[in-house]
Amino acid sequence: MALTGRAALLAALGSLPVGIWEPSWAGILAVNAPLAVACACDFALAAPVRRLGLARSGDTSARLGEAADVTLTVTNPSGRLLRAHVRDAWPPSSWQPRTEVEASRHQLTVPAGERRRLTTRLRPTRRGDRQADRVTIRSYGPLRLFSRQGTHRAPWTVRVLPPFTSRKHLPSKLARLRELDGRTSVLTRGEGTEFDSLREYVPGDDTRSIDWRATARQTSVAVRTWRPERDRHILVVLDTGRTSAGRVGDAPRLDASMDAALLLAALASRAGDRVDLLAYDRRVRALVQGRTAKDLLPSLVDAMAPLEPELVETNARGLTATALRTAPRRSLIVLLTSLDAAPIEEGLLPVLPQLTQRHTVLLASVADPHIARMATARGNTDAVYEAAAAAQAQTERDRTAEQLRRHGVTVVDATPDDLAPALADAYLALKAAGRL
């Protein structure tokens, strides 16, 4: 019980005329007795909080930056009217901006034997699972001199999913994919193509594509058209080691890698390819395998949501061995990691031949746009030194990328805003070249 009525009682006593308030037992009883009776009645009429029933419903997931509404149903089984203040507590990262935390505080009136619903609107600022904390309820009497207070547990979890901001690029990439499927350059036999249909011969077609049996059955020459093979396997590998924790702009590199992986998965699934996901640093953090095109994106965003960078060096040998087990037959392995020289030269390059001799490997890395801005800085001594440092850093990245290319790896190095479309373009280029 919280004695919130004490201040009101003292205020009432302090407002009495001086002649009435005398330090005698008769005076004390004359003044305090009515107030004491009023306080006792107010306390007695306040609905009990321990017997209240609480239940939750509402959203269980939301994309980062979007709102999630969680409903709290309060049932009053007592015979008294519930007049209450309710605080529905959630972690601080559930609100954006912080002033919106006031949305968790409610005033509530529930008649005896009835129930009422309260809605708390969350705007999470980070990915992952946001779990409800305690619900604190303060029940007042009709005079609000005294109150009863108690806390309840009402578990609920809202999973905050990656925002998938690169989704806006999907229509243009799908248009390029459809164009690729119908291009004349894939009308010849060769690795990475499959039969599509027959059409009439036009000058310039490869004569090896002529279907003589079909030609014999009709009056015109028929040629076979081919398209890139479908049902190819793509393994997307997210490096969740320490290099993925570096912040570029307002978000860690891991978030930009996730966004690029989602666009690639959406595009590849529309192309008829199978996509799996592996998140690894020194152990498997997430694994998504064998999903249909319909279930792929929901499974990926659900698996990515709780992922956080681990402040450990990625075990390149363990990553390679796990990728080989996950992709036993020839596949496209897309490795989303850093282009920093030390992790590549000491970790990845010694084990890279194990991947490239069996698979096509594409490495995508998040570049810092601040380095490009530094490289153009001029005007004073500090700016010139910054430009020199940026040029040295970029030269080192280019040298590391060239080492990877000499091992047959396709390298994509782009800023967070450009990484997703650049990775999608690299995938389409590999399909056009018949390397998938």
C-alpha positions in Angstrom: 0.0 0.0 0.0 1.3 3.5 -0.9 0.3 6.2 1.7 -0.3 8.8 -1.0 -3.1 10.3 1.2 -0.6 11.6 3.8 0.2 14.7 1.8 -3.5 15.5 1.3 -4.2 14.9 5.0 -1.4 17.3 6.1 -2.6 19.9 3.5 -6.1 19.7 5.0 -4.8 20.1 8.5 -2.6 23.0 7.5 -5.5 24.9 5.9 -7.6 25.0 9.1 -8.0 28.3 11.0 -5.5 28.7 13.9 -8.2 29.0 16.5 -9.5 25.5 15.6 -6.2 23.8 15.7 -5.1 23.5 19.4 -2.7 21.0 20.9 -5.3 19.2 22.9 -6.6 15.7 22.6 -10.1 16.9 22.1 -9.1 19.1 19.2 -7.0 16.4 17.7 -9.8 13.9 17.8 -12.3 16.5 16.5 -10.2 17.1 13.4 -8.6 13.8 12.8 -11.5 11.5 13.3 -13.5 12.6 10.2 -10.3 12.5 8.1 -9.3 9.2 9.5 -12.7 7.8 8.7 -12.6 9.3 5.2 -9.1 7.8 4.6 -10.2 4.4 5.9 -13.3 4.4 3.6 -11.2 5.6 0.6 -8.7 2.8 1.2 -11.5 0.2 1.6 -13.2 1.3 -1.6 -10.0 1.1 -3.6 -10.1 -2.1 -5.7 -7.4 -4.7 -4.8 -4.6 -5.1 -7.4 -3.3 -8.6 -6.5 -6.5 -10.3 -7.8 -6.5 -8.5 -11.2 -6.2 -10.6 -14.3 -3.8 -9.5 -17.0 -3.5 -10.9 -20.6 -1.7 -9.7 -23.7 -2.4 -9.8 -27.4 -1.3 -7.9 -30.5 1.8 -7.7 -32.7 4.5 -10.3 -32.2 6.9 -8.8 -34.9 7.6 -5.5 -36.6 10.2 -4.2 -39.0 12.8 -1.8 -37.5 11.4 1.7 -37.8 7.8 0.6 -37.8 5.3 0.6 -35.0 4.0 -2.4 -33.0 0.8 -2.3 -31.0 0.6 -4.6 -27.9 -2.8 -4.8 -26.1 -3.0 -5.4 -22.4 -6.4 -6.7 -21.1 -7.1 -6.0 -17.4 -9.9 -8.0 -15.7 -11.3 -6.7 -12.5 -12.8 -9.7 -10.6 -13.5 -7.8 -7.4 -16.8 -6.1 -6.4 -15.3 -2.6 -6.4 -14.7 -0.1 -9.2 -11.1 0.0 -10.3 -9.7 3.5 -10.7 -6.0 3.0 -11.6 -2.8 4.3 -13.2 -1.1 1.6 -15.2 2.6 1.5 -16.3 3.3 -1.1 -19.0 7.1 -1.3 -18.8 9.3 -2.2 -21.8 13.1 -1.9 -22.5 14.3 1.6 -23.4 15.2 0.5 -26.9 11.4 -0.1 -27.5 10.8 3.6 -27.9 11.7 6.2 -30.6 12.2 8.9 -29.5 12.6 8.6 -25.8 9.7 11.0 -25.1 7.3 8.3 -26.5 7.9 6.3 -23.3 4.9 8.2 -22.0 2.8 5.9 -24.3 3.4 3.2 -21.7 1.4 5.0 -19.0 -2.3 4.8 -18.9 -5.3 5.8 -16.8 -7.9 3.1 -16.4 -11.4 2.6 -15.0 -12.8 -0.9 -14.9 -16.2 -1.6 -13.3 -16.6 -4.6 -11.1 -16.5 -7.9 -12.9 -15.6 -6.3 -16.3 -12.4 -6.0 -18.3 -10.8 -3.2 -20.3 -8.1 -3.1 -23.0 -5.0 -0.8 -23.1 -2.8 -0.5 -26.2 0.9 0.4 -25.9 2.5 1.5 -29.1 6.2 0.5 -29.5 8.7 2.0 -31.9 11.8 -0.1 -31.5 15.2 1.4 -32.2 17.2 -1.9 -32.5 16.7 -5.3 -34.0 16.1 -8.3 -31.8 13.6 -9.5 -29.3 11.9 -6.9 -27.0 10.4 -8.5 -24.0 7.7 -6.9 -21.8 8.8 -6.1 -18.2 6.5 -5.7 -15.2 3.1 -4.1 -15.2 2.7 -1.7 -12.3 -0.9 -0.8 -11.2 -1.9 1.8 -8.6 -5.5 1.6 -7.6 -7.2 4.6 -6.0 -10.2 5.1 -3.9 -12.9 7.6 -4.9 -11.3 10.4 -2.9 -7.8 9.6 -4.1 -6.5 9.9 -0.5 -4.9 6.4 -0.4 -4.0 3.9 -3.0 -3.0 0.2 -3.4 -0.1 -0.6 -5.6 1.2 -3.9 -7.0 3.1 -5.4 -9.9 2.2 -8.2 -12.3 4.1 -10.3 -14.8 2.5 -10.3 -18.2 5.1 -11.9 -20.6 5.1 -10.9 -24.3 7.8 -10.7 -26.9 8.0 -8.5 -30.0 10.7 -9.5 -32.5 12.1 -6.5 -34.4 13.0 -7.6 -37.9 15.6 -6.1 -40.3 14.0 -3.2 -42.2 14.9 -4.5 -45.8 15.2 -0.9 -47.1 16.8 -2.3 -50.4 13.4 -3.7 -51.3 12.9 -0.6 -53.5 15.5 -2.0 -55.9 13.8 -5.3 -56.5 11.5 -4.3 -59.4 14.4 -3.0 -61.5 16.5 -6.1 -60.8 13.6 -8.4 -61.7 13.2 -6.5 -65.0 16.9 -7.1 -65.7 16.4 -10.8 -64.8 13.5 -11.1 -67.3 15.6 -9.4 -69.9 18.4 -11.8 -69.2 16.0 -14.8 -69.6 15.0 -13.6 -73.1 18.4 -12.4 -74.4 19.7 -13.8 -77.7 23.1 -14.4 -76.1 21.8 -17.4 -74.2 20.2 -19.1 -77.2 23.2 -21.3 -77.6 24.1 -24.6 -76.0 26.4 -24.4 -73.1 26.9 -24.8 -69.4 24.4 -23.0 -67.3 21.5 -23.1 -69.8 18.4 -25.2 -70.2 15.8 -25.7 -73.0 13.0 -23.1 -73.0 11.0 -23.2 -76.2 11.0 -23.3 -80.1 10.7 -20.3 -82.4 11.3 -19.5 -86.0 14.8 -19.0 -87.3 16.0 -15.5 -88.0 19.3 -14.5 -89.7 22.1 -14.4 -87.1 20.9 -17.3 -85.0 23.5 -20.0 -84.2 22.9 -22.9 -86.6 23.7 -25.3 -83.8 20.4 -24.3 -82.2 18.3 -25.5 -85.2 16.0 -28.3 -84.3 15.9 -30.4 -87.5 13.1 -32.7 -86.3 10.8 -29.8 -85.6 11.9 -28.2 -88.9 10.9 -31.3 -90.7 7.4 -31.1 -89.3 6.7 -27.6 -90.4 7.5 -25.3 -93.3 9.9 -23.0 -91.6 13.2 -23.6 -89.8 12.8 -23.9 -86.0 15.5 -23.2 -83.5 15.7 -24.1 -79.8 15.9 -21.3 -77.3 17.8 -21.7 -74.1 17.7 -19.9 -70.8 19.9 -19.9 -67.7 19.4 -23.0 -65.6 17.2 -22.7 -62.5 17.3 -24.5 -59.2 20.9 -23.4 -58.7 22.1 -23.4 -55.1 23.2 -20.1 -53.4 24.7 -20.1 -49.9 24.8 -16.6 -48.3 27.4 -16.5 -45.5 27.2 -13.7 -43.0 30.4 -13.0 -41.1 29.3 -12.0 -37.6 32.8 -11.6 -36.1 34.3 -8.4 -34.8 34.7 -6.7 -38.2 30.9 -6.7 -38.6 30.5 -4.6 -35.5 32.2 -1.6 -37.0 29.7 1.2 -37.5 29.4 2.9 -40.9 27.0 5.8 -40.5 24.4 5.0 -37.9 24.4 1.2 -38.1 26.9 -1.6 -37.9 28.3 -3.2 -41.0 26.3 -6.4 -40.2 23.0 -4.5 -40.8 24.1 -3.4 -44.3 25.2 -7.0 -45.1 21.8 -8.3 -44.0 20.0 -5.8 -46.2 22.1 -6.9 -49.2 21.5 -10.6 -48.4 17.7 -10.0 -48.4 17.7 -8.4 -51.8 19.9 -11.1 -53.2 17.7 -13.8 -51.7 14.5 -12.2 -53.1 16.0 -11.9 -56.5 17.5 -15.4 -56.6 14.3 -17.0 -55.4 12.3 -15.3 -58.2 15.0 -16.6 -60.6 14.2 -20.2 -59.5 17.4 -20.6 -57.5 17.5 -22.1 -54.0 19.0 -19.9 -51.3 20.4 -20.9 -47.9 21.8 -18.7 -45.1 24.7 -19.3 -42.7 25.8 -16.8 -40.0 29.1 -17.7 -38.5 32.0 -16.3 -36.4 33.4 -19.1 -34.3 30.3 -21.1 -34.3 27.0 -21.2 -36.2 24.8 -18.3 -35.2 22.0 -18.9 -37.6 21.2 -21.5 -40.3 18.3 -21.4 -42.8 18.1 -24.3 -45.2 15.6 -25.9 -47.6 13.0 -23.1 -47.6 10.6 -22.7 -50.5 10.4 -19.4 -52.4 7.3 -18.5 -50.5 8.8 -19.1 -47.1 12.3 -17.9 -47.8 12.2 -14.2 -46.9 10.1 -14.7 -43.7 12.5 -17.3 -42.6 15.6 -15.2 -43.3 14.3 -12.0 -41.6 13.3 -14.1 -38.6 16.7 -15.7 -38.4 18.6 -12.4 -38.8 16.5 -10.4 -36.3 18.4 -11.5 -33.1 21.8 -11.6 -34.7 24.4 -9.2 -33.2 28.1 -8.8 -34.0 30.4 -10.9 -31.7 33.6 -9.2 -30.6 35.7 -12.2 -31.6 38.0 -12.9 -34.5 36.1 -15.0 -37.1 37.5 -18.5 -37.5 38.1 -18.7 -41.2 38.9 -22.4 -41.2 35.7 -23.2 -39.3 33.7 -21.0 -41.6 35.1 -22.7 -44.6 34.5 -26.2 -43.3 30.9 -25.3 -42.3 30.2 -23.7 -45.7 31.5 -26.9 -47.4 29.2 -29.1 -45.3 26.2 -26.8 -45.9 26.8 -26.7 -49.7 28.0 -30.2 -50.7 27.5 -29.7 -54.4 28.6 -26.9 -56.7 27.1 -23.6 -55.5 27.5 -19.9 -55.5 28.9 -18.9 -52.1 28.3 -15.3 -51.3 30.5 -14.2 -48.4 29.5 -10.9 -46.7 32.6 -9.9 -44.7 35.2 -7.2 -44.4 37.9 -6.3 -46.9 40.4 -5.4 -44.1 43.8 -6.7 -45.0 44.7 -8.6 -41.8 41.6 -10.8 -41.6 41.7 -11.6 -45.3 45.4 -12.3 -45.6 45.8 -14.2 -42.3 42.4 -15.9 -42.2 40.6 -16.3 -45.5 43.3 -16.5 -48.2 45.0 -19.7 -46.8 41.7 -21.6 -46.9 40.2 -19.9 -49.9 41.3 -22.6 -52.4 39.1 -25.1 -50.6 36.1 -23.0 -51.6 37.1 -21.9 -55.1 38.0 -25.3 -56.4 34.5 -26.6 -55.8 32.3 -23.4 -55.8 31.9 -20.0 -57.4 32.7 -17.5 -54.7 31.5 -13.9 -54.5 32.7 -11.6 -51.7 30.8 -8.5 -50.7 32.1 -5.9 -48.3 30.7 -2.6 -46.8 32.8 0.4 -47.7 32.9 3.5 -45.5 31.7 6.6 -47.5 33.5 8.8 -45.0 36.8 7.6 -46.4 35.8 8.8 -49.9 34.9 12.2 -48.5 38.2 12.4 -46.6 40.1 11.6 -49.9 38.8 14.8 -51.5 39.5 17.0 -48.5 41.8 20.0 -49.1 42.4 23.5 -47.8 44.6 23.0 -44.7 47.2 20.8 -43.2 44.8 18.5 -41.3 42.7 18.0 -44.5 45.7 17.1 -46.5 46.7 14.5 -43.9 43.2 13.1 -43.8 43.2 12.8 -47.6 46.5 11.0 -47.5 45.3 8.6 -44.9 42.1 7.9 -46.9 44.1 7.3 -50.0 46.3 4.8 -48.2 43.3 3.0 -46.7 41.6 2.8 -50.1 44.8 1.5 -51.8 45.1 -1.2 -49.2 41.5 -2.3 -49.8 42.1 -2.3 -53.6 45.2 -4.5 -53.1 43.2 -6.9 -50.9 40.4 -7.1 -53.5 43.0 -7.8 -56.2 44.4 -10.7 -54.3 41.0 -12.2 -54.0 40.3 -11.7 -57.7 43.5 -13.6 -58.5 42.0 -16.6 -56.7 38.9 -16.4 -58.9 36.7 -14.5 -56.4 34.3 -11.9 -57.6 34.6 -8.9 -55.3 31.9 -6.2 -54.6 33.0 -3.3 -52.5 30.3 -0.6 -52.0 28.9 1.8 -49.5 25.9 0.7 -47.3 23.4 2.4 -49.7 24.9 0.9 -52.8 25.9 -2.6 -51.5 22.6 -4.3 -52.0 22.0 -3.3 -55.7 25.7 -3.8 -56.5 25.5 -7.4 -55.1 22.4 -8.1 -57.1 24.1 -6.8 -60.3 27.1 -9.1 -59.6 24.7 -12.1 -59.3 23.0 -11.2 -62.6 26.3 -10.8 -64.3 27.3 -14.3 -63.2 24.1 -15.7 -64.5 24.6 -13.9 -67.8 28.1 -15.3 -68.1 26.9 -18.8 -67.5 28.8 -19.2 -64.3 25.8 -20.3 -62.3 
